[in-house]
């Protein structure tokens, strides 16, 4: 434990930034709402695991310097930003499609999809989000693992994964609760249309934001 003591202040500061980022509503929460209300809690939790793994991927890339490269190279950030915008537009297309032709809500009547589909959806949403990179760059500036060896880095990454999974998993549980599902059944067209509009707006903001 004495090995970790000098790094605890940095860990706490970094985790505080991560907790705020993961708890704030955004594209990930909007996607979890769409999955949980149509596919159920299990699919939403699987997507949450994908989001958490995507967050850790960015964390590891930041630790080895790729995050700093993307921050400094305008073309690299532009490519990533456009890729993220394209994926958000894809999600918007799906939401608008469900608003026009709503699928059956009862989970028992919906053909289950492989868990890998939901995991991949969450993962791709996270790793193509430049704002997630910005958060990890802010965390990197804290220097939580500076001077630490593999054990310190592994502990930091593991803790970050738990926080991200907990925050997004909590959203998945809340959004898949029965009161939310009943509300969705009565106003599903408006909710799906609003989700589509939100994804379009997020894609536009992402594509037009300055590096």
Backbone as a ProteinNet text record, in pm:
[ID]
protein_1_A
[PRIMARY]
XXXXXXXXXXXXXXXXXXXXXXXXXXXXXXXXXXXXXXXXXXXXXXXXXXXXXXXXXXXXXXXXXXXXXXXXXXXXXXXXXXXXXXXXXXXXXXXXXXXXXXXXXXXXXXXXXXXXXXXXXXXXXXXXXXXXXXXXXXXXXXXXXXXXXXXXXXXXXXXXXXXXXXXXXXXXXXXXXXXXXXXXXXXXXXXXXXXXXXXXXXXXXXXXXXX
[TERTIARY]
82.4	0	85.6	202.5	288.2	332.8	334.2	372.7	272.2	144.1	39	15.4	61	31.5	69.1	186.4	220.3	131.7	63.2	-16.6	-165.2	-205.4	-347.2	-407	-340.5	-399	-423	-326.7	-343.6	-455.1	-463.2	-570.6	-706.9	-721.9	-850.1	-889.1	-792.6	-821.7	-862.6	-789.3	-820.5	-956.1	-983.6	-1110.4	-1228.5	-1206	-1313.5	-1352.4	-1252.1	-1280.4	-1355.8	-1311	-1374.6	-1518.3	-1541.1	-1675.4	-1772.8	-1728.5	-1814.7	-1843.1	-1739.1	-1756.1	-1850.3	-1833.4	-1914.8	-2057.7	-2079.2	-2213.1	-2294.6	-2228	-2298.3	-2374.4	-2501.8	-2577.7	-2511.3	-2512.3	-2451	-2489.5	-2415	-2447.5	-2454.8	-2365.9	-2367.3	-2497.2	-2542.3	-2665.8	-2785.1	-2782.8	-2891.4	-2897.4	-2781.4	-2778.9	-2829.2	-2790	-2835.8	-2987.2	-3044.4	-3189.8	-3256.8	-3203.8	-3261.9	-3250.8	-3137	-3117.7	-3200.2	-3198.5	-3265.3	-3416.4	-3474.6	-3620.2	-3670.5	-3583.2	-3627.4	-3569.9	-3452.2	-3385.4	-3371.7	-3392.6	-3387.1	-3259.3	-3260.9	-3151.1	-3021.3	-3030	-2908.8	-2831.9	-2904.4	-2838.4	-2776.3	-2846.8	-2793.9	-2669.1	-2668.9	-2550.7	-2433	-2463.1	-2357	-2298	-2385.3	-2336.4	-2255.1	-2295.5	-2220.6	-2079.8	-2067.9	-1935	-1851.3	-1914.9	-1843.4	-1797.4	-1882.9	-1845	-1726.6	-1732.1	-1622.3	-1493	-1501.8	-1381.6	-1327.6	-1418.4	-1374.3	-1303.5	-1355.5	-1291.9	-1151.8	-1135.3	-1004.3	-909.3	-961.7	-877.8	-818.1	-902.8	-853.9	-753.6	-781.9	-691.2	-553.1	-548.1	-419.4	-346.8	-421.1	-359.2	-303.9	-376.9	-328	-200	-196.4	-78.9	45.8	28.2	146.1	170.3	94.6	125.5	42.4	-44.2	-124.7	-225.6	-279.7	-374.2	-311	-187.8	-119	-95.9	-65.4	-45.3	-172.7	-287.3	-413.5	-446.8	-409.5	-438.2	-356.6	-236.5	-147.5	-160.5	-199.7	-208.9	-351.9	-372.3	-507.4	-570.9	-494.3	-551.9	-598.6	-523	-561.4	-690.3	-700.9	-822.5	-941	-916.6	-1023.7	-1077.8	-987.2	-1029.6	-1112.7	-1066.7	-1138.5	-1273.1	-1275.1	-1399.2	-1503.3	-1459.7	-1551.7	-1601.7	-1513	-1555.2	-1661	-1640.9	-1739.6	-1871.4	-1866	-1987.9	-2064.4	-1991.5	-2056.3	-2127.6	-2065.6	-2127.4	-2251.5	-2246.5	-2363.7	-2478	-2445.3	-2549.1	-2611	-2528.9	-2580.3	-2679.9	-2646.3	-2738	-2865.5	-2851.5	-2968.9	-3060.5	-3000.9	-3079.9	-3162.3	-3100.2	-3172.8	-3285.3	-3261.2	-3365	-3482.3	-3453.3	-3561.8	-3640.9	-3571	-3640.3	-3737.4	-3695.9	-3785.3	-3899.9	-3876.6	-3984.7	-4090.7	-4047	-4141.3	-4213.2	-4136.6	-4192.8	-4148.8	-4216.8	-4174.1	-4173.2	-4066	-4063.5	-4144	-4170.3	-4239.9	-4150.9	-4213.3	-4136.3	-4113.4	-4209.3	-4196.2	-4069.7	-3980.9	-3852.8	-3871	-3971.5	-3993.7	-4028.8	-4080.3	-4122	-4017.2	-3908.6	-3801.7	-3693	-3655.3	-3550.4	-3421.6	-3367.8	-3245.5	-3127	-3043.6	-2922.1	-2804	-2698.2	-2579.3	-2526.5	-2484.5	-2429.8	-2316	-2242.1	-2130.8	-2177.2	-2300.3	-2352.6	-2362.1	-2416.8	-2435.3	-2302.1	-2215.2	-2082.9	-2006.8	-2012.4	-1942.9	-2001.8	-2134.7	-2199	-2149	-2143.5	-2093.9	-1947	-1869.1	-1725.1	-1697.8	-1763.1	-1739.8	-1784.5	-1895.7	-1942.2	-1838.6	-1776	-1681.7	-1548.6	-1492.9	-1358.7	-1360.6	-1478	-1484.9	-1534.8	-1537.1	-1585.5	-1467.4	-1436.4	-1323.5	-1335.8	-1459.4	-1475.2	-1425.8	-1441.3	-1387.3	-1235.7	-1175.6	-1029.7	-990	-1068.9	-1038.9	-1041.2	-1138.9	-1144.3	-1020.2	-976.8	-860.1	-732.1	-728.6	-614.4	-609.6	-728.2	-733.8	-688.2	-729.6	-686.6	-536.1	-482.5	-338.6	-261.5	-320.2	-252.3	-236.9	-321.5	-309.4	-181	-134.8	-12.4	-28.2	-143.6	-172.4	-73.9	-23.6	66.6	210.2	238.9	372.8	478.9	576.1	682.1	650	528.3	487.9	521.2	536.9	566.5	441.5	454.5	340.1	229.6	268.2	167.2	79.1	140.6	65	-26.7	26.2	-54.4	-171.3	-144.7	-250.5	-359.3	-319.3	-417.1	-502.1	-437.8	-511.1	-611.5	-569.6	-657	-774.3	-747	-853.2	-956.6	-909.4	-1001.3	-1085	-1023.1	-1095.8	-1203.5	-1172.7	-1271.7	-1392.1	-1367	-1475.5	-1565.1	-1504.6	-1583.4	-1670	-1610.9	-1686.5	-1799.7	-1770.9	-1872.9	-1983.8	-1947.4	-2047.7	-2140.7	-2083.3	-2164.7	-2259.2	-2205.2	-2290.7	-2384.7	-2339.1	-2427.6	-2544.6	-2519.1	-2627.2	-2730.2	-2682.2	-2775	-2856.8	-2792.2	-2862.7	-2972.6	-2944.5	-3043.8	-3160.2	-3127.5	-3232.7	-3321.7	-3257.9	-3333.9	-3415.2	-3379.4	-3453.3	-3556.5	-3579.9	-3678.2	-3819.4	-3911.6	-4047.4	-4119.2	-4108.3	-4175.5	-4126.2	-3995	-3941.7	-3991.8	-3997.2	-4045.3	-4192	-4275.4	-4416.8	-4431.4	-4350.1	-4355.2	-4311.8	-4215.1	-4167.1	-4274.9	-4349.9	-4453.5	-4561.3	-4588.5	-4692.9	-4643.8	-4513.9	-4461.8	-4336.6	-4331.4	-4210.6	-4169.9	-4269.5	-4235.3	-4162.1	-4212.6	-4150.7	-4012.5	-3997.7	-3867.8	-3765.5	-3803	-3709.4	-3675.5	-3775.8	-3749.2	-3656.8	-3677.1	-3590.6	-3448.3	-3436.8	-3304	-3234.2	-3308.9	-3249.8	-3204.5	-3288.6	-3251.1	-3127.4	-3121.5	-3005.3	-2878.4	-2885.9	-2768.1	-2724	-2820.9	-2785.9	-2717	-2773.5	-2712.3	-2572.1	-2557.2	-2425.6	-2326.5	-2373.4	-2285.7	-2242.9	-2336.9	-2305.5	-2204.9	-2228.3	-2135.7	-1995.7	-1991.8	-1866.1	-1790.1	-1864.5	-1800.4	-1753.5	-1820.3	-1788.3	-1705	-1681.1	-1602.9	-1457.6	-1394.1	-1255.5	-1164.8	-1050.3	-954.5	-895
-121.4	0	126	119	237.6	277.5	181.7	212.3	305.1	293.9	372.3	506.1	520.8	640.8	771	784.4	911.7	944.9	844.6	866	887.5	867.7	878	1015.5	1128.4	1258.8	1274	1230.4	1238.6	1147.9	1027.9	935.7	997.9	1056	1113.2	1229.7	1314.6	1427.3	1378.6	1280.4	1226.8	1156.9	1080.2	1008.2	1104.4	1217.3	1316.6	1370.8	1398.9	1445.7	1338.1	1215	1105.1	1084.2	1092.1	1070.4	1174.6	1300.4	1406.1	1381	1343.8	1320.6	1204	1095.5	975.8	992.7	1081.4	1101	1202.9	1286.4	1391.6	1334.2	1374.6	1327.6	1371.4	1284.8	1313.5	1206.7	1194.3	1092.8	951.4	918.1	783	756.3	854	836.1	829	911	906.3	769.6	713.2	581.2	474.4	486.1	389.9	396.9	516.7	530	453.7	471.7	402.8	251.9	201.6	56.9	-0.9	66.1	10.3	3.9	102.3	104.9	14.7	-36.3	-125.7	-266.2	-278.5	-408.7	-461.2	-375.3	-421.7	-384.5	-413.1	-373.5	-445.9	-574.4	-650.6	-591.8	-556.4	-497.3	-362.9	-283.4	-153	-167.8	-266	-288.6	-337.3	-417.8	-462.2	-343.1	-252.7	-131.4	-45.8	-44.6	30.2	-25.8	-158.3	-219.9	-178.8	-169.3	-123.5	20.3	103.9	243.9	251.4	172.5	172.3	123.6	20.9	-28.8	73.9	146.4	253.2	363.6	394.7	495.6	453	324.9	274.8	271.7	245.2	249.8	388.4	490.3	627.8	656.2	604.5	623.3	567.4	445.6	383.1	457.4	497.9	572	705.5	768.3	894	871.5	764	736.3	712.3	659	635.5	749.5	855.5	974.4	998.4	903.6	924.1	1036.4	1045.8	1152.5	1288.7	1304.4	1431.3	1458.2	1353.7	1369.8	1418.5	1358.4	1400.5	1544.1	1582.2	1717.5	1820	1785.5	1879.6	1874.4	1760.2	1745.9	1773.3	1886.2	1926.5	1824.2	1769.1	1674.5	1547.1	1501.2	1378	1398.5	1510.8	1538.2	1557.9	1618.5	1638.8	1506	1412.3	1280.4	1211	1214.4	1148.7	1216.1	1349.1	1422.9	1389	1381.4	1349	1205	1114.5	976	967	1041.3	1042.9	1102.5	1208.7	1270.7	1173.5	1099.7	1002.8	895.2	850	747.7	801.2	925	985.3	999.9	1034.6	1043.8	906.6	803.4	666.9	635.1	673.8	652.3	734	856.7	940.9	876	819.8	751.3	638.4	562	453.4	504.5	613.2	669.4	723.7	794.2	845.8	730.9	623.7	507.8	447.6	439.7	385.5	480.4	611.9	709	695.9	668.8	654.9	520.7	414.9	280.4	217.6	247.5	198.4	46.5	-11.5	-156.2	-192.4	-318.2	-361.9	-337.4	-289	-254.7	-375.4	-465.2	-579.7	-657.1	-667.9	-732.3	-875	-944.4	-1083.9	-1097.8	-992.1	-999.1	-941.8	-893.2	-837	-941	-967.7	-1067.2	-1022.1	-1103	-1062.1	-1054.2	-954.3	-938	-990.6	-1031.4	-1078.3	-969.6	-1005.4	-905.2	-824.7	-887.2	-817.2	-692.6	-695	-578.8	-458.3	-478.6	-367.5	-324.5	-420.9	-387.1	-302.4	-343.4	-270.8	-131.8	-121.5	9.6	107.3	61.7	148.4	181.6	81.9	103	205	188.8	279.2	421.2	433.4	567	639.4	567.4	630.2	664.2	570.5	594.1	693	723.6	821.9	957.3	974.9	1099.4	1187.2	1293.7	1380.6	1442.8	1462.6	1520.3	1423.8	1293.7	1196.1	1205.6	1228.8	1246.5	1371.1	1477.5	1601	1578.6	1498.9	1469.1	1392.3	1295	1217.5	1299.6	1397.4	1488.6	1572.5	1613.7	1687.3	1599.2	1473.1	1379.6	1357.4	1347.1	1328	1445	1565.1	1684.2	1678	1597.8	1582	1509	1422.6	1347.4	1243.4	1176.1	1080.6	965.4	923.8	807.7	846.7	974.9	1020.6	961.6	897.5	836.5	699.1	652.5	521.6	409.9	290.6	175.2	107.4	-11.3	-84.2	-111.2	-135.5	-162.7	-41.7	75.6	199.6	226.6	210.5	235.5	137.2	9.3	-91.3	-60.8	-18.4	14.7	134.1	233.6	352.6	316.9	238.8	199	115.6	24.1	-60	25	119.6	207.9	292.2	340.8	420.8	338.8	213.3	125.4	105.5	82.8	60.5	184	302.3	425	444.2	426.7	444.3	342.4	217.2	112.9	139.7	185.2	213.9	326.3	435.5	552.5	518.8	459.1	427.4	311.7	217.4	109.7	160.9	262.3	322	386.5	454.7	511.8	401.2	290.1	179.7	124	109.3	55.8	153.2	280.8	381.6	392.6	397.4	418	295.6	178.2	56.6	19.5	109.2	80.5	81.5	16.4	3.1	135.7	231.4	360.6	428.6	422.1	482.2	407	273.1	193.5	224.6	238.6	270.8	408.4	503.7	637.4	632.3	547.3	534.7	475.3	378.8	314.4	412.4	513.6	610.1	725.9	747.9	862	824.4	701.1	647.9	721.9	764.1	834.3	964.8	1038.9	1166.7	1145.6	1041.5	1014.9	975.9	885	843.2	958.2	1040.2	1155.7	1254.7	1272.2	1363.5	1309.2	1176.2	1116.5	1136.6	1117.6	1139.8	1283	1378.6	1519.8	1549.6	1487.7	1510.3	1456.9	1338.5	1281.7	1368.4	1423.6	1512	1637.7	1695.3	1815.1	1785.5	1671.3	1634.1	1612.6	1551.3	1529.3	1662.5	1755.4	1888.4	1961.7	1959.4	2025.8	1962.9	1830.7	1760.1	1792.3	1799.8	1822.9	1966.5	2059.9	2200.8	2263.2	2189.2	2246	2265.1	2362.1	2390.7	2292.4	2260.1	2167.4	2227.4
0	0	0	65.5	69	-70.8	-163.7	-300.8	-368.1	-327.4	-390.2	-321.5	-196.4	-118.8	-189.7	-250.8	-316	-435.5	-489.8	-610.4	-580.3	-455.1	-421.7	-453.2	-419.9	-454.3	-604.4	-685.3	-829.3	-878.5	-821.2	-857.9	-829.2	-708.7	-670.1	-760.6	-795.6	-884.2	-1023.1	-1074.9	-1207	-1207.5	-1104	-1097.5	-1082.3	-1016.2	-1002.8	-1140.3	-1224.5	-1360.5	-1437.9	-1427.3	-1498.8	-1452.4	-1322.1	-1268.6	-1323.7	-1328.7	-1382.9	-1530.4	-1604.6	-1748	-1774	-1700.5	-1723.9	-1674.1	-1576.1	-1521.1	-1598.8	-1678	-1750.3	-1868.7	-1887.2	-2003.2	-2133.4	-2230.1	-2359.5	-2459	-2567.7	-2669.1	-2613.2	-2517.3	-2461.1	-2386.1	-2307	-2231.8	-2326.7	-2432.1	-2529.8	-2597	-2628.3	-2689.3	-2591.9	-2464.1	-2364.3	-2346	-2358.4	-2348.8	-2462.5	-2583.5	-2697.4	-2686	-2637.2	-2625.7	-2511.4	-2396.5	-2278.9	-2295.1	-2363.6	-2377.4	-2488.6	-2572.9	-2680.2	-2667.3	-2609.2	-2601.6	-2459.3	-2360.7	-2223.4	-2150.7	-2021.2	-1934.1	-1967.6	-2002.5	-2031.8	-2148.9	-2256	-2372.5	-2336.2	-2254.3	-2214.6	-2127.7	-2038.5	-1955	-2039.3	-2142.2	-2231.7	-2306.6	-2353.3	-2419.1	-2322.4	-2195.6	-2093.9	-2079.3	-2085.2	-2078.5	-2199	-2316.2	-2434.2	-2421.1	-2363.8	-2341.3	-2245.9	-2138.2	-2041.3	-2104.8	-2188.5	-2255.9	-2354.5	-2421.8	-2509.7	-2433.4	-2315.3	-2231.8	-2190.9	-2158	-2118.1	-2237.3	-2356.3	-2476	-2494.1	-2479.5	-2489.6	-2378.9	-2260.2	-2147.1	-2179.8	-2230	-2261.2	-2373.2	-2475.9	-2585.9	-2536.8	-2444.6	-2388.3	-2309.7	-2234.1	-2152.6	-2237.7	-2356.4	-2440.8	-2539	-2526.8	-2604.6	-2727.6	-2763.4	-2883.5	-2863.2	-2742.7	-2715.3	-2735.8	-2692.2	-2711.3	-2860	-2936.1	-3080.4	-3147.7	-3111.5	-3169.5	-3132.3	-3011.6	-2965.6	-3043.5	-3082.5	-3149.9	-3301.7	-3358.1	-3502.7	-3546.5	-3615.6	-3653.6	-3747.4	-3840	-3935	-3867.1	-3766	-3697	-3618.4	-3549.7	-3475.1	-3568.7	-3684.7	-3782.1	-3831.7	-3862.8	-3909.6	-3802.7	-3679.3	-3570.6	-3547.6	-3554.6	-3532.9	-3640	-3764	-3872.9	-3862.3	-3818.6	-3799.7	-3690.6	-3582.6	-3475.3	-3520.9	-3602.5	-3654.9	-3742.9	-3825.7	-3914.2	-3833.2	-3724.3	-3642.5	-3571.1	-3525.9	-3462.2	-3562	-3686.2	-3788.9	-3815.8	-3808.5	-3824.1	-3712.3	-3588.8	-3477.4	-3496.6	-3549.9	-3575.1	-3677.7	-3782	-3885	-3824.1	-3734.7	-3670.1	-3581.4	-3509	-3421.6	-3501.7	-3610.7	-3694.8	-3757.7	-3793.8	-3849.4	-3750.3	-3622.7	-3520.3	-3490.6	-3508.3	-3486.9	-3595.8	-3718.7	-3829.7	-3823.8	-3799.3	-3790.2	-3659	-3550.5	-3418.3	-3412	-3359	-3337.8	-3214.2	-3196.4	-3075	-2954	-2846.3	-2727.2	-2637.9	-2629.9	-2539.9	-2574.4	-2477.8	-2503.9	-2550.8	-2498.9	-2535.8	-2684	-2746.2	-2884.8	-2979	-2926.8	-3008.8	-3025.3	-3148.3	-3172.9	-3105.6	-3016.2	-2945.7	-3040.7	-3017.2	-3096.5	-3016.2	-3083.7	-3011.7	-2919.2	-2799	-2707.1	-2768.4	-2860.7	-2922.5	-2996.2	-3049.2	-3122.4	-3029.9	-2910.8	-2817.5	-2757.6	-2730.8	-2679.9	-2782.3	-2909.1	-3015.1	-3033.6	-3024	-3039	-2933.6	-2808	-2701.8	-2719.1	-2759.6	-2777.2	-2888	-3003.1	-3115.7	-3083.9	-3012.3	-2975.9	-2891.8	-2799.6	-2706.9	-2773.6	-2850	-2905.2	-3020.8	-3077.5	-3185.9	-3135.4	-3005.2	-2945.7	-2904.4	-2980	-2944.5	-2806.1	-2758.6	-2625.2	-2518.3	-2543.2	-2448.6	-2445.4	-2562	-2567	-2490	-2504.7	-2432.7	-2281.9	-2235.1	-2092.2	-2048.2	-2130	-2091.6	-2101.7	-2190.8	-2194.4	-2066.5	-2020.1	-1893.2	-1778.3	-1782.1	-1678.1	-1685.4	-1810.2	-1825.6	-1768.4	-1777.7	-1725.3	-1573.8	-1508.5	-1363.3	-1327.8	-1418.2	-1392.6	-1284.7	-1284.3	-1177.1	-1172.4	-1288.3	-1290.9	-1323.8	-1323.6	-1360.5	-1267.5	-1327	-1249.5	-1196.7	-1221.9	-1171.5	-1268.5	-1215.7	-1298.2	-1348.6	-1405.9	-1459.8	-1357	-1231.9	-1129.9	-1105.3	-1097.3	-1075.3	-1193.3	-1314	-1434	-1442.3	-1413.4	-1417.7	-1315.4	-1197.4	-1093.5	-1134.9	-1195.6	-1238.8	-1347.8	-1445.4	-1555.5	-1503.8	-1411.7	-1356.1	-1281.5	-1203.2	-1131	-1225.5	-1332.5	-1430.5	-1499.4	-1528	-1590.9	-1499.2	-1371.7	-1275.9	-1267	-1263.9	-1253.6	-1377.4	-1494	-1617.8	-1627.8	-1593.6	-1599.5	-1499.1	-1380	-1278	-1322	-1372.8	-1410.2	-1525.6	-1630.6	-1744.8	-1713.1	-1630.9	-1589.8	-1507.4	-1424.3	-1345.3	-1437.3	-1542.1	-1640.3	-1705.5	-1739.8	-1805.5	-1716.3	-1587.1	-1493.5	-1476.4	-1462.1	-1442.6	-1565.7	-1683.6	-1806.8	-1846.3	-1794.8	-1828.8	-1722.6	-1627.6	-1523.6	-1582.3	-1515.6	-1567.8	-1586.2	-1492.6	-1516.7	-1644.1	-1668.3	-1790.3	-1911.9	-1902.5	-2015.6	-2046	-1941.1	-1963.5	-2027.4	-1980.9	-2040.5	-2186.6	-2213.6	-2351.3	-2441.9	-2390.9	-2471.1	-2513.4	-2430.7	-2462.4	-2547.5	-2550.1	-2627	-2703.7	-2753.2	-2814.1	-2940.3	-3022.2	-3144.9	-3114.8	-3016.4	-2981.9	-2922	-2840.7	-2779	-2884.3	-2974.4	-3078.6	-3172.2	-3205.4	-3290.8	-3219.9	-3089.4	-3012.9	-3004.6	-2986.3	-2985.1	-3119	-3228.1	-3360.1	-3377.1	-3332.2	-3342.3	-3257.4	-3140.4	-3054.2	-3119	-3177.9	-3244.1	-3361.6	-3436.6	-3547.7	-3496	-3387.8	-3329.5	-3277.9	-3209.5	-3157.1	-3271	-3380.5	-3496	-3556.9	-3566.1	-3621.7	-3532.8	-3401.7	-3309.7	-3318.7	-3327.9	-3332.7	-3462	-3573.4	-3703.5	-3721.1	-3651.4	-3672.7	-3561.1	-3454.5	-3345.7	-3388.7	-3332.3	-3364.7	-3294	-3358.3	-3297.6	-3171.8
[MASK]
+++++++++++++++++++++++++++++++++++++++++++++++++++++++++++++++++++++++++++++++++++++++++++++++++++++++++++++++++++++++++++++++++++++++++++++++++++++++++++++++++++++++++++++++++++++++++++++++++++++++++++++++++++

